[in-house]
C-alpha cells in the first residue's frame, strides 16, 4: 500500500451497501483498498443523524461507491435542518425505516403478482 507522504486528507467514502464513512486517509493501493484512521460512520434517517466511531478502518476497493475529500474548513458545519441524536436512537429509527420499507415492498409485490409479474427479490435468498 502507498503512504500518503505526511499530508492529511480527510475523506468521505460511500460504500456499496449505503454506509457513509468519514476518516483520515492513511494508505491506499492500486485496487483502491483504503486504510482510514479516526473513522466514523455517519448514519442519516430523515433529518436526524448520528456518528458512530470505528477508529482504524480498512475498506476493500470493490466496496467503494463514491469517494470525496472533505474541506477541513467546513468539516464541522452540518447544514440545517439536520440534528444530531444518540447512536441508540438512530439505530432504532433505522430499524423502523427498514420495517416500513419491507412492508411497502411486500404490498408492491402482491400488486405486481395480481397483474402477472414476479417480484424482484433483489439478492434475497428464496427458500
C-alpha positions as CSV (number, residue, x, y, z in Angstrom):
1,X,0.0,0.0,0.0
2,X,1.1,3.6,-0.7
3,X,1.9,6.0,2.0
4,X,0.2,9.4,2.0
5,X,3.6,11.2,2.4
6,X,2.7,13.1,5.6
7,X,-0.2,15.2,4.2
8,X,-3.6,14.8,5.8
9,X,-6.6,14.2,3.7
10,X,-10.0,13.7,5.3
11,X,-12.4,11.7,3.1
12,X,-16.0,10.7,3.0
13,X,-16.4,7.2,1.5
14,X,-19.8,5.9,0.4
15,X,-19.9,2.1,0.3
16,X,-22.0,-0.1,-2.0
17,X,-24.2,-1.0,1.0
18,X,-25.0,2.7,1.6
19,X,-22.9,3.3,4.6
20,X,-21.0,6.6,4.8
21,X,-17.6,6.6,6.4
22,X,-15.6,9.7,7.3
23,X,-11.9,9.3,8.1
24,X,-8.3,10.4,7.5
25,X,-6.7,8.6,4.6
26,X,-3.6,6.8,5.7
27,X,-2.9,4.5,2.8
28,X,-4.2,3.1,-0.5
29,X,-3.2,0.7,-3.2
30,X,-3.8,0.0,-6.9
31,X,-7.0,-1.8,-6.2
32,X,-8.5,1.3,-4.3
33,X,-8.2,-0.5,-1.0
34,X,-8.2,2.2,1.7
35,X,-6.9,2.5,5.2
36,X,-8.8,5.2,7.1
37,X,-7.8,6.4,10.6
38,X,-10.2,8.0,13.2
39,X,-13.1,6.7,11.1
40,X,-16.7,7.3,12.0
41,X,-19.8,6.1,10.3
42,X,-22.4,8.8,9.8
43,X,-26.0,7.4,9.7
44,X,-28.9,9.6,8.4
45,X,-32.5,8.9,8.9
46,X,-34.7,11.7,7.7
47,X,-33.3,14.9,9.2
48,X,-31.6,13.1,12.1
49,X,-28.1,11.7,12.1
50,X,-25.6,10.1,14.4
51,X,-21.8,9.5,14.3
52,X,-20.5,6.1,15.4
53,X,-16.8,5.9,16.0
54,X,-14.9,2.9,14.4
55,X,-11.2,4.0,14.7
56,X,-8.9,2.3,12.2
57,X,-10.9,1.0,9.2
58,X,-9.8,-1.0,6.2
59,X,-12.1,-0.7,3.1
60,X,-11.8,-3.1,0.3
61,X,-11.7,-1.2,-3.0
62,X,-14.6,-3.1,-4.7
63,X,-17.0,-1.8,-2.0
64,X,-16.2,1.9,-2.7
65,X,-19.1,3.6,-4.5
66,X,-18.1,7.2,-4.0
67,X,-15.0,8.9,-2.6
68,X,-14.7,12.6,-1.8
69,X,-12.3,14.9,0.0
70,X,-13.8,16.9,2.9
71,X,-12.9,20.5,3.2
72,X,-11.3,20.9,6.6
73,X,-12.6,24.5,6.9
74,X,-16.2,23.2,6.5
75,X,-15.7,19.9,8.4
76,X,-17.8,20.8,11.5
77,X,-20.6,22.5,9.7
78,X,-23.8,20.4,9.5
79,X,-26.4,22.2,7.4
80,X,-29.9,22.9,8.7
81,X,-32.3,21.1,9.3
82,X,-30.2,18.1,10.3
83,X,-29.9,17.4,14.0
84,X,-27.6,15.0,15.8
85,X,-29.1,12.3,18.0
86,X,-27.6,9.5,20.1
87,X,-26.5,6.4,18.2
88,X,-29.1,4.2,20.0
89,X,-31.9,6.4,18.8
90,X,-30.6,6.5,15.2
91,X,-30.3,2.6,15.2
92,X,-34.0,2.4,16.3
93,X,-35.1,4.9,13.6
94,X,-33.1,2.9,11.1
95,X,-34.9,-0.4,12.1
96,X,-38.3,1.3,11.9
97,X,-37.4,2.8,8.4
98,X,-36.3,-0.7,7.2
99,X,-39.5,-2.3,8.5
100,X,-41.6,0.3,6.7
101,X,-39.7,-0.2,3.5
102,X,-40.1,-4.0,3.7
103,X,-43.9,-3.7,4.3
104,X,-44.2,-1.3,1.4
105,X,-42.2,-3.7,-0.8
106,X,-44.3,-6.7,0.2
107,X,-47.6,-4.8,-0.7
108,X,-46.0,-3.8,-4.0
109,X,-45.0,-7.4,-4.7
110,X,-48.6,-8.5,-4.1
111,X,-49.9,-5.9,-6.5
112,X,-47.4,-6.9,-9.2
113,X,-48.4,-10.6,-8.8
114,X,-52.0,-9.6,-9.2
115,X,-51.1,-8.3,-12.7
116,X,-48.9,-11.3,-13.6
117,X,-45.5,-10.0,-12.7
118,X,-42.9,-11.6,-10.5
119,X,-41.4,-9.6,-7.6
120,X,-37.7,-8.8,-7.9
121,X,-36.0,-10.4,-4.9
122,X,-33.0,-8.1,-5.0
123,X,-30.5,-10.7,-3.9
124,X,-32.6,-12.0,-1.1
125,X,-32.5,-15.8,-0.6
126,X,-35.6,-17.6,-1.8
127,X,-36.2,-20.7,0.3
